[in-house]
Amino acid sequence: MAEPAPDHDSGIDFRRVPLGEIEPARSRHMWTRSAVGVAESGDLAVTGEWDGTVTARDIDSLKTRWTVDHPDHAVGIASLENDETIVVTGRGDTGTIAAYDAETGEQRWRYDTVDDVGEAVKDTVFYLPYVVALETGTDADGNERLYAAARRYERDGETRQWHSTVYAFDTDGEICWTYETDASPIALDLDADGERLAVGYNRCMGDHDTGLVVLEAESGELAWTWDPGTGGDRRVGDVSFDGEAIAVSSHGDKRGYLLGPGGAERWHVDLAVETEIDGETLYAYPNHAYANDGRVAFVTGNTYAAESRETESRHPNEHRVATFDADGDLVWDDTVRGFVHGLATDGDRLVTPCAQNFRVRDPDTHAVRWFDLESGADGCERIDGIATAAAVADDTVAAIEEPVAYHDEGETRGRYALRVGSHSLE
């Protein structure tokens, strides 16, 4: 891996708005507890909080336009541009998808995914119905559509099961089609023409045994599938269209792939494959993929050991962003310094909200960093807490800061807040 590019002043003036209280994260990264989005109109920043509070603020003043209570933990946000609608997804008893008027916050429609994936059989966060992915776009006829993937996990002794549904909604909340499996979806992406929807499945331990499913966006009918062909139930971490090609990060073999139509492999690259270090077999999952205009970026996560739950060593390619050209040749790589919960993208821009690197526990890793697909590191905003969600649109970067208290320190760093910066990112 290349030496990391030094963090530099981005020239962006970030402003902060408190979001209330939340339990500090600990040394290990926590599950998704917050969400942020920037409306397609570019004039509104929307936050979703663990207590269900959803707040829309004007970008320029950060004054509250409206606040509503979502039925679940509010963990996903998207917007429908032509319909001027904010869509919020939840993790909770009902796994609710709800659409709110962008101007007033009035609820336009609601759908509870619990009716399809079933109720939690245990009162813990990991068993709750969870709308894990959300995608908006325009279909081949020019109509706006919303696509979502919901899942629920349960375990009975040694038997583990997933229940999941992929949805296509029109702007009125009417279901156009559904696609159900017994695997765990983790990512969605719609091609630029609105004709194909890619679904990445992270865990396959039932009858559904393929990591990537490509559906006809109009009908939900199966177009083709692909799988890394690895043993075990780990399959895909993320998917991203670029024209007819699809970039796939593989949890099965810790590689990155670029596929053509029908799943034909164009190339693959080693990202954080199993590596022997000090007598241990170490690896890291490629959690994120993004493809645009002939460039493909992958982001890896934490180090794990094949034979034990703990290790003091680190995989040389953990917490790495690497970008490749259309032939699979490396263009640039850099470190993201810690765990990236979710990748925010817009055109040739990547924004990485960095949470803690729990083995190093270095507060200097806490930051929002952004990169140019062509040239690499492009800016950094350091924060006291950890950045757990981000959004980017035009010249605006929005991020969520959460407090963190490392287990071997007596100090809580940061606070629960929205941070917004606007500047030309060219």
C-alpha positions, 0 to 999 in steps of 0.5 A: 500500500502507498504511503498515506497522503497527508491530510490538508485543509480543504478550505471548507467552512464546516458548521455544527448543529447539536442533535441532542444525546446519544450513548457514546460509541466504544472502542469497536465500531457500532451499528448504524445509528444515524443518517444524513441526506442532502435533498436533490434540490440542494437546499435542505439537509436532513438528519435521522437519529436513533430515537426516530427524530427526523429533522430538515434544515435549510442548508444556508442557515441550518435553521430547522424547517420541520421535525417529525418522529419516524416510527423506528430508529431513522437510519436511512435517507434519500430524496425524490427530486421531481416529487420533492419528497424525503424518504426515511427508512427505519430499523425497529419493530415495523421496519418502516419506509415513510415519505415526507413532504420536503417543504412541510414534513407532512407524511405522504405515505408509509409502508411497514416492511415487517408485514413481509419480513416478519416480526423480531423473535428476540428483543435485540437490535440485530433481530429487528426488521431493518431497511438496509438499502435505499435507491432512487432513480428514473425508469426507462419511461421517465417516472421516478421510482424508489427501490428499497431492501429490507431484511430480518435475522433470527436464530434458533440454536444452530439454525440461522435464518434471513428473511428479505424483500426488495421493493420497487415503489412509485412516488405515491408509495404504491408497490410496483413489484417485490423480490423475496429471498432467504438471504441478507441483502446489503446494497442496491444500485440502479443503472443510469438508464433506469433499466436494471437494479443490482442487489448485493447479498452479504450472507447466503445461508439458505436456498438463495445461494448467489451474491449478486442478483440483477433485476429488470427495474420495470418488472422485478424479473430476474435478468442474471446472477453472479457469485464469487464462488467461495465457500461459506455464507459470506458473498458480496459487500457492495455493488455499483453500476458504471454503464453496463459494467458492475463493480462488486466488492466480494466478502467471499474472497476479499477481492474486487471485481468488474463485471460486464453484461450477464456477469462476464468477469472483466477483471478482479483485483486482490484487496485484502485477501488472506495474508500470513503475518506473524503466524496468523492468517489475516484478512479484511472485508472490502465493504464499499465499491463505487464505479463512475466514468471508467474508474472503480474505487473499493474501500476495505474495513477492519482486520480479522484473524481466520483462526481467532476473534482477536489479533494484535496485528493488522492487515496491510490493506485494512482501511484502504481506498484504492481506485482502478482504471477500466483495465483493472490497473491501480490509479491511486490508493490511500488510507482512510485511517479507520472504519467507514460505515458508509460511502457517500458519492457524487460524480467523481467524488468520494466522501468517507466518514471515518469512525474509530480504528479500534486497534490503534484508538488514535483520535487523529483518525476521526474525520470526514475525508473526501477523494477525487476518483481521478487524483486521490485525496482532496480534503479533510475535516477533522472532528473530535468525535467519530463520523458515522454517516455522510452525504455529498451533493454538488458543493455540499458535504454533510456528516454526522458526528457521534461521541466516542469513549474508548474503553481504556480512557476516561474521556468522551470525545465529541458530541452528537451533531450535524456538520455541514460544509459548502464549497467548490470541491473542484 
